[in-house]
Amino acid sequence: MTLLDLTPRVVEADRLSTLPVAIIGAGPIGLAAAANLVERGIDFVVFEAGAEAAASVRGWGHTRLFSPWKHLVDPASRRLLERSGWELPDPERAPSGAELVEKYVAPLSEVDEIAARVRLGVEVIGVTREGMDRTRTRSRAATPFSVRIRTGDGEVEDVPARAVIDASGTYLSPNSLSSSGLELLGMTEITDAVTPALPDVLGRDRATFAGRHTTVVGAGHSAANTLLALAELAREEPGTTITWLIRNAQAVRVSSSADDELADRARLGSRVDRAVADGRITVLDGFEIIRGRRAAGGVELVGHRHGEVVVHATDVVVNATGFRPNLDILREIRLELDEIVEAPRRLAPLIDPNVHSCGTVEPHGFRELTHPEQGFFIVGMKSYGRAPTFLLATGYEQVRSVTAWLAGDTASASNVELVLPATGVCSTDAGNGGGCC
């Protein structure tokens, strides 16, 4: 008998149970998944590319959310926080993104059971099965996942996992300015004049816009927030002018419905209406952008409008055209995605922005989020693909169901219940708006 014969051997199925669940992203949804796994007694590791938890939310932290606190806190996370004396802020008040982080997400990331398992400054660059590309089938479900990460010092390693929950969001993957969806022709020429959605117009980024002509591209609530901030800046800074450039014939794609239970969102639409009517915002509708180029003292956007090629000159462009999921890291994972919105195929009909607003999305859980790759789930904003109808409360119910399934509690995983606030109509053009919720 040799030493090798005496070495305990772990079959793959048993090995899976010894590995952690890998969570991609330490935003509100990723940390909610972590809190639910804590309650289930399942080990996990969270990979966050940013230097702090909720790095993307911090990027638009100056923006106020539409939902009040009572819709923004995950139940499992709340139970975990309350053990240490945490209290829910005013349930009826809608916080800014910065307040959401300061008063909820950051404290959650610092809870002992979670903090020890969060790896900051670590980018996930690929997900696969150990020793298998997407074409290999034999013993696939019993084979651990392999999550390839790159640390802040450039080191690359593969981390095994029993399951993977991708909660990486879409904020860092904006849609193109081009109406075709491809990268805008000439984008490399004008990159320094283009800012991402939701810049801090009245704060950090003020100098970029003060006294200049800004063109906001997009017809959703991200665009509306920026337009109103620019209108306020124009009152304070002479020479500040604003153009709202949209692809469709109608300028207002945000809700001003009296039936919208999210009052802040309804007021946003009314305020944009007034700013346009008062002439503080100039609308350029029916403009399909095909190229960007440098011009004397600024940039030009070339496009089709009413059957003609036209040119729009400006100083700064804000890309508020919405977001899309980054699927590059999932090339070796077997996905089943809707061919239109790039959401999980079973989920897509429930979130179709041509039919649904944020509040009319039906409750859904692990079944609708399941892919052919057993044990792999996309959750949160990324699960909605290009649809802009996501609410945090929906994501929290997603991860509750998914983690219950991972724990083998099929009954709880299948019992999906969620009451969302009644909402007005969101943008019905998924490729031309930005998130509405």
C-alpha positions as CSV (number, residue, x, y, z in Angstrom):
1,M,0.0,0.0,0.0
2,T,1.4,3.4,-1.0
3,L,0.9,6.9,0.5
4,L,-1.3,7.7,-2.4
5,D,-3.6,4.8,-1.5
6,L,-4.0,6.3,2.0
7,T,-4.9,9.8,0.8
8,P,-8.6,10.5,1.2
9,R,-10.3,11.1,-2.2
10,V,-13.2,13.5,-2.6
11,V,-15.5,12.8,-5.5
12,E,-16.5,15.8,-7.6
13,A,-20.1,15.9,-6.3
14,D,-18.9,15.9,-2.7
15,R,-16.2,18.5,-3.5
16,L,-18.8,20.9,-4.8
17,S,-20.4,21.1,-1.3
18,T,-17.0,22.1,0.2
19,L,-16.6,25.1,-2.2
20,P,-18.0,28.6,-1.7
21,V,-20.6,30.3,-3.9
22,A,-18.9,33.0,-6.0
23,I,-20.8,36.3,-6.1
24,I,-19.7,38.9,-8.8
25,G,-20.3,42.4,-7.6
26,A,-20.6,44.0,-4.1
27,G,-23.5,46.3,-4.9
28,P,-26.9,46.2,-3.2
29,I,-27.9,43.0,-5.0
30,G,-24.6,41.1,-4.6
31,L,-24.5,41.9,-0.9
32,A,-28.1,40.9,-0.5
33,A,-27.2,37.5,-2.0
34,A,-24.4,37.3,0.5
35,A,-26.8,38.1,3.4
36,N,-29.2,35.4,2.2
37,L,-26.3,32.9,2.1
38,V,-25.3,33.8,5.6
39,E,-28.8,32.9,6.8
40,R,-28.6,29.7,4.9
41,G,-25.2,28.8,6.4
42,I,-23.6,28.5,2.9
43,D,-20.0,29.7,2.4
44,F,-19.4,32.4,-0.3
45,V,-16.9,34.8,-1.7
46,V,-17.7,38.2,-3.2
47,F,-15.5,39.7,-5.9
48,E,-15.8,43.5,-6.3
49,A,-13.8,45.3,-9.0
50,G,-14.0,48.6,-7.2
51,A,-12.0,49.8,-4.3
52,E,-15.1,49.9,-2.1
53,A,-18.5,48.2,-2.0
54,A,-21.1,49.6,-4.3
55,A,-18.5,51.4,-6.5
56,S,-21.0,51.9,-9.3
57,V,-23.6,53.4,-7.0
58,R,-21.0,55.8,-5.6
59,G,-20.5,57.0,-9.2
60,W,-24.0,58.3,-9.4
61,G,-24.4,59.0,-5.7
62,H,-25.5,62.6,-6.2
63,T,-28.7,61.3,-7.9
64,R,-31.9,60.7,-5.8
65,L,-33.6,57.4,-6.2
66,F,-37.3,57.2,-7.0
67,S,-38.1,54.5,-4.5
68,P,-38.4,55.3,-0.8
69,W,-36.3,53.4,1.9
70,K,-39.1,50.9,2.5
71,H,-38.4,49.5,-1.0
72,L,-34.6,49.7,-0.9
73,V,-33.6,47.3,1.8
74,D,-33.3,43.6,1.4
75,P,-35.1,41.7,4.2
76,A,-32.3,39.3,5.0
77,S,-29.8,42.1,5.0
78,R,-32.0,44.1,7.3
79,R,-32.2,41.2,9.8
80,L,-28.4,40.9,9.7
81,L,-27.9,44.6,10.3
82,E,-30.4,44.9,13.0
83,R,-28.5,42.4,15.1
84,S,-25.9,45.2,15.7
85,G,-28.5,47.9,16.4
86,W,-28.9,49.3,12.8
87,E,-32.2,51.1,12.2
88,L,-34.1,51.6,8.9
89,P,-34.1,55.3,7.9
90,D,-37.4,57.1,7.3
91,P,-39.3,54.4,5.3
92,E,-41.3,56.9,3.2
93,R,-38.3,59.0,2.1
94,A,-36.3,58.5,-1.1
95,P,-32.5,58.7,-0.5
96,S,-29.8,59.7,-2.9
97,G,-27.4,57.0,-4.1
98,A,-24.7,58.3,-1.7
99,E,-27.2,58.0,1.2
100,L,-28.1,54.5,0.1
101,V,-24.4,53.6,0.3
102,E,-23.6,55.4,3.5
103,K,-26.6,54.3,5.5
104,Y,-27.2,50.8,4.2
105,V,-24.8,49.3,1.7
106,A,-21.5,50.2,3.4
107,P,-22.7,49.1,6.9
108,L,-23.9,45.8,5.3
109,S,-20.5,45.2,3.7
110,E,-18.9,45.7,7.1
111,V,-20.9,43.1,8.9
112,D,-18.4,40.5,10.2
113,E,-20.1,37.5,8.4
114,I,-19.8,39.4,5.1
115,A,-16.7,41.6,5.4
116,A,-14.4,38.6,5.8
117,R,-15.6,37.2,2.5
118,V,-15.5,40.3,0.3
119,R,-12.4,40.8,-2.0
120,L,-12.2,44.4,-3.1
121,G,-10.2,45.6,-6.2
122,V,-10.6,42.2,-7.8
123,E,-12.0,42.0,-11.3
124,V,-13.6,38.9,-12.7
125,I,-12.4,38.4,-16.2
126,G,-13.9,35.0,-17.0
127,V,-16.1,32.2,-15.7
128,T,-16.0,28.5,-16.9
129,R,-16.0,25.0,-15.5
130,E,-12.8,23.5,-14.3
131,G,-11.0,22.0,-17.3
132,M,-14.0,22.4,-19.6
133,D,-15.0,24.9,-22.2
134,R,-18.7,25.3,-23.2
135,T,-18.6,22.4,-25.6
136,R,-17.9,19.7,-23.0
137,T,-20.9,18.0,-21.5
138,R,-19.9,14.8,-19.6
139,S,-20.0,15.3,-15.8
140,R,-20.5,19.1,-16.4
141,A,-23.0,19.7,-13.6
142,A,-20.8,17.9,-11.1
143,T,-17.7,19.9,-12.0
144,P,-16.8,23.0,-10.0
145,F,-16.9,26.4,-11.6
146,S,-13.7,28.2,-12.2
147,V,-13.8,32.0,-11.7
148,R,-10.8,33.8,-13.2
149,I,-9.9,37.0,-11.4
150,R,-7.3,39.7,-11.8
151,T,-6.2,41.5,-8.6
152,G,-5.2,45.1,-8.2
153,D,-1.5,44.2,-8.7
154,G,-2.2,42.4,-11.9
155,E,-2.0,38.9,-10.7
156,V,-4.4,36.4,-12.4
157,E,-5.7,33.3,-10.7
158,D,-8.6,30.8,-11.0
159,V,-10.9,30.4,-8.0
160,P,-13.1,27.3,-7.7
161,A,-16.8,27.7,-6.8
162,R,-19.8,25.5,-6.3
163,A,-22.1,28.0,-7.9
164,V,-21.8,31.5,-9.4
165,I,-24.2,34.5,-8.9
166,D,-23.4,37.3,-11.4
167,A,-24.6,40.6,-9.8
168,S,-22.2,42.8,-11.6
169,G,-24.8,45.1,-13.0
170,T,-24.7,47.2,-16.3
171,Y,-23.5,50.6,-15.2
172,L,-20.1,50.2,-16.7
173,S,-21.5,49.0,-20.0
174,P,-23.4,51.9,-21.6
175,N,-25.2,51.6,-24.9
176,S,-23.6,53.2,-27.9
177,L,-24.4,56.8,-29.0
178,S,-24.9,55.4,-32.4
179,S,-28.5,54.5,-33.4
180,S,-27.2,51.3,-35.0
181,G,-26.0,49.9,-31.6
182,L,-22.4,49.6,-32.9
183,E,-19.6,51.8,-31.6
184,L,-20.1,55.3,-32.9
185,L,-18.1,56.1,-36.0
186,G,-15.5,58.6,-35.0
187,M,-15.9,57.9,-31.3
188,T,-12.1,57.9,-30.7
189,E,-11.9,61.5,-32.0
190,I,-14.5,62.8,-29.5
191,T,-14.0,60.6,-26.4
192,D,-12.8,63.4,-24.2
193,A,-15.9,65.4,-25.0
194,V,-18.3,62.5,-24.0
195,T,-19.3,61.8,-20.4
196,P,-21.2,58.8,-19.1
197,A,-24.8,59.0,-17.8
198,L,-25.6,60.9,-14.6
199,P,-22.6,63.2,-14.3
200,D,-22.5,65.3,-11.1
201,V,-23.4,68.5,-13.0
202,L,-23.8,70.7,-9.9
203,G,-20.9,69.3,-8.0
204,R,-17.8,67.3,-8.9
205,D,-18.3,67.8,-12.7
206,R,-19.5,71.4,-12.7
207,A,-16.5,72.8,-14.6
208,T,-17.2,70.4,-17.5
209,F,-20.6,72.0,-18.2
210,A,-20.5,75.6,-16.8
211,G,-20.8,78.1,-19.6
212,R,-20.9,75.5,-22.3
213,H,-23.3,73.9,-24.7
214,T,-24.2,70.4,-23.5
215,T,-26.2,67.8,-25.5
216,V,-27.8,65.1,-23.6
217,V,-28.5,62.0,-25.7
218,G,-31.2,59.6,-24.5
219,A,-34.9,59.6,-23.5
220,G,-35.1,58.0,-20.1
221,H,-35.0,59.1,-16.5
222,S,-31.2,59.2,-16.5
223,A,-31.3,61.8,-19.2
224,A,-34.1,63.7,-17.4
225,N,-32.1,64.0,-14.2
226,T,-29.2,65.4,-16.0
227,L,-31.3,67.8,-18.0
228,L,-32.8,69.3,-14.8
229,A,-29.4,69.6,-13.2
230,L,-28.1,71.4,-16.3
231,A,-31.2,73.7,-16.3
232,E,-30.3,74.6,-12.7
233,L,-26.7,75.2,-13.7
234,A,-27.8,77.5,-16.5
235,R,-29.5,79.8,-13.9
236,E,-26.2,80.2,-12.1
237,E,-23.7,80.1,-14.9
238,P,-24.2,82.5,-17.9
239,G,-23.6,80.9,-21.3
240,T,-24.8,77.4,-20.3
241,T,-27.1,76.0,-22.9
242,I,-28.8,72.6,-23.2
243,T,-30.0,70.4,-26.1
244,W,-32.0,67.2,-25.5
245,L,-31.3,64.9,-28.5
246,I,-33.5,61.9,-28.9
247,R,-34.1,59.3,-31.6
248,N,-37.9,59.2,-31.5
249,A,-40.5,61.8,-32.4
250,Q,-41.7,62.4,-28.9
251,A,-39.5,64.2,-26.4
252,V,-41.0,63.1,-23.1
253,R,-40.5,59.4,-22.3
254,V,-40.6,59.8,-18.5
255,S,-43.6,59.3,-16.4
256,S,-45.6,62.3,-15.1
257,S,-48.6,60.1,-14.3
258,A,-50.7,60.9,-11.2
259,D,-51.1,57.1,-10.8
260,D,-47.4,56.6,-10.1
261,E,-46.9,55.6,-6.5
262,L,-43.3,56.7,-6.8
263,A,-44.1,60.4,-6.5
264,D,-40.5,61.5,-7.1
265,R,-40.6,59.9,-10.5
266,A,-43.9,61.5,-11.5
267,R,-42.6,64.9,-10.5
268,L,-39.5,64.4,-12.6
269,G,-41.5,64.1,-15.7
270,S,-43.5,67.2,-14.9
271,R,-40.4,69.3,-14.2
272,V,-38.8,68.3,-17.6
273,D,-42.1,69.2,-19.3
274,R,-41.9,72.7,-17.8
275,A,-38.3,73.2,-18.6
276,V,-38.9,72.4,-22.3
277,A,-42.0,74.6,-22.4
278,D,-40.1,77.5,-20.9
279,G,-37.3,77.2,-23.5
280,R,-34.6,76.3,-21.0
281,I,-34.1,73.0,-22.8
282,T,-34.1,72.7,-26.6
283,V,-35.4,69.4,-28.0
284,L,-33.9,67.9,-31.1
285,D,-36.1,64.9,-31.8
286,G,-36.0,62.3,-34.6
287,F,-32.2,62.4,-34.7
288,E,-30.4,59.1,-35.5
289,I,-26.7,59.6,-34.8
290,I,-24.3,57.9,-37.3
291,R,-21.0,59.7,-36.6
292,G,-19.1,62.0,-34.3
293,R,-16.3,64.3,-35.3
294,R,-14.1,67.1,-34.1
295,A,-15.0,70.6,-35.0
296,A,-13.6,74.0,-34.2
297,G,-14.1,74.6,-30.5
298,G,-16.2,71.5,-29.9
299,V,-17.7,68.4,-31.6
300,E,-20.3,67.6,-34.2
301,L,-22.8,64.8,-34.2
302,V,-23.8,63.8,-37.7
303,G,-27.1,61.9,-38.2
304,H,-30.3,61.3,-40.1
305,R,-33.3,63.5,-39.4
306,H,-36.5,63.6,-41.3
307,G,-34.8,61.8,-44.2
308,E,-31.9,64.2,-44.4
309,V,-28.3,64.2,-43.2
310,V,-27.9,66.9,-40.6
311,V,-25.1,68.1,-38.3
312,H,-25.5,69.1,-34.7
313,A,-22.7,71.1,-33.1
314,T,-22.0,71.1,-29.3
315,D,-19.3,71.3,-26.7
316,V,-20.1,68.3,-24.4
317,V,-22.1,65.1,-25.0
318,V,-23.7,63.1,-22.2
319,N,-24.4,59.5,-23.1
320,A,-27.7,58.7,-21.4
321,T,-28.7,56.1,-23.9
322,G,-29.1,53.3,-21.4
323,F,-27.0,50.2,-20.6
324,R,-26.4,46.7,-21.7
325,P,-25.0,43.6,-20.0
326,N,-21.3,42.7,-20.4
327,L,-21.4,39.1,-21.5
328,D,-17.8,38.8,-22.6
329,I,-16.7,37.2,-19.3
330,L,-19.4,34.5,-19.8
331,R,-18.2,33.1,-23.2
332,E,-17.6,29.6,-21.8
333,I,-20.9,29.5,-19.8
334,R,-24.0,27.9,-21.4
335,L,-26.5,30.8,-21.4
336,E,-30.1,30.9,-22.6
337,L,-30.8,34.6,-23.4
338,D,-33.6,36.3,-25.2
339,E,-32.4,37.4,-28.6
340,I,-33.9,40.9,-28.2
341,V,-33.2,42.2,-24.7
342,E,-30.4,39.8,-23.7
343,A,-32.2,38.7,-20.5
344,P,-32.7,35.1,-19.4
345,R,-35.2,33.7,-21.9
346,R,-37.9,32.8,-19.3
347,L,-37.6,36.2,-17.7
348,A,-37.7,38.3,-20.9
349,P,-41.5,38.3,-21.5
350,L,-42.0,39.4,-17.9
351,I,-39.8,42.5,-18.3
352,D,-40.4,43.5,-21.9
353,P,-40.3,47.3,-21.8
354,N,-42.8,47.5,-24.7
355,V,-45.3,46.0,-22.4
356,H,-44.2,46.5,-18.8
357,S,-43.3,49.3,-16.4
358,C,-41.2,48.7,-13.3
359,G,-44.3,48.0,-11.2
360,T,-46.0,45.6,-13.5
361,V,-43.2,43.1,-13.7
362,E,-44.4,39.8,-12.2
363,P,-42.6,38.3,-9.3
364,H,-39.9,35.8,-10.4
365,G,-37.2,33.7,-9.0
366,F,-34.7,30.9,-9.7
367,R,-36.9,29.3,-12.4
368,E,-37.0,32.3,-14.6
369,L,-33.3,33.0,-14.0
370,T,-32.1,29.4,-14.8
371,H,-29.7,28.7,-17.6
372,P,-28.6,25.4,-19.1
373,E,-25.5,25.9,-16.9
374,Q,-26.7,24.4,-13.7
375,G,-25.7,26.5,-10.6
376,F,-25.1,29.7,-12.6
377,F,-27.4,32.7,-12.2
378,I,-27.4,36.3,-13.5
379,V,-29.3,38.5,-11.1
380,G,-30.1,42.2,-10.5
381,M,-29.9,44.8,-13.2
382,K,-27.8,42.6,-15.4
383,S,-30.5,39.9,-15.5
384,Y,-32.8,42.5,-17.2
385,G,-30.4,42.7,-20.1
386,R,-31.2,45.9,-22.0
387,A,-34.7,46.4,-20.4
388,P,-34.8,49.5,-18.2
389,T,-37.5,48.4,-15.8
390,F,-35.5,47.1,-12.9
391,L,-36.2,47.9,-9.2
392,L,-34.0,46.9,-6.3
393,A,-36.9,45.2,-4.6
394,T,-37.2,42.8,-7.6
395,G,-33.5,42.0,-7.4
396,Y,-33.8,41.2,-3.7
397,E,-36.5,38.7,-4.3
398,Q,-34.4,37.2,-7.1
399,V,-31.5,36.4,-4.8
400,R,-33.8,35.2,-2.0
401,S,-35.2,32.6,-4.4
402,V,-31.8,31.7,-5.9
403,T,-30.1,31.2,-2.6
404,A,-33.0,29.1,-1.3
405,W,-32.6,26.9,-4.4
406,L,-28.8,26.6,-3.7
407,A,-29.7,25.5,-0.2
408,G,-31.9,22.7,-1.5
409,D,-35.1,24.5,-0.3
410,T,-37.1,24.1,-3.4
411,A,-40.4,25.0,-1.7
412,S,-39.1,28.3,-0.5
413,A,-37.3,29.0,-3.8
414,S,-40.6,28.4,-5.7
415,N,-42.8,30.5,-3.4
416,V,-42.0,33.8,-5.0
417,E,-44.0,36.8,-3.7
418,L,-43.4,40.4,-4.2
419,V,-45.5,43.5,-4.0
420,L,-44.2,46.4,-6.1
421,P,-45.4,50.0,-6.1
422,A,-47.8,50.9,-9.0
423,T,-45.9,52.9,-11.6
424,G,-46.4,55.0,-14.6
425,V,-45.2,54.0,-18.1
426,C,-41.5,53.7,-18.5
427,S,-39.7,54.1,-21.8
428,T,-41.0,51.7,-24.4
429,D,-37.8,51.8,-26.5
430,A,-35.2,49.7,-24.7
431,G,-32.4,50.9,-26.9
432,N,-33.0,54.6,-26.5
433,G,-33.6,55.6,-23.0
434,G,-31.6,54.6,-20.0
435,G,-33.0,53.1,-16.8
436,C,-36.3,54.4,-15.6
437,C,-36.4,52.9,-12.2
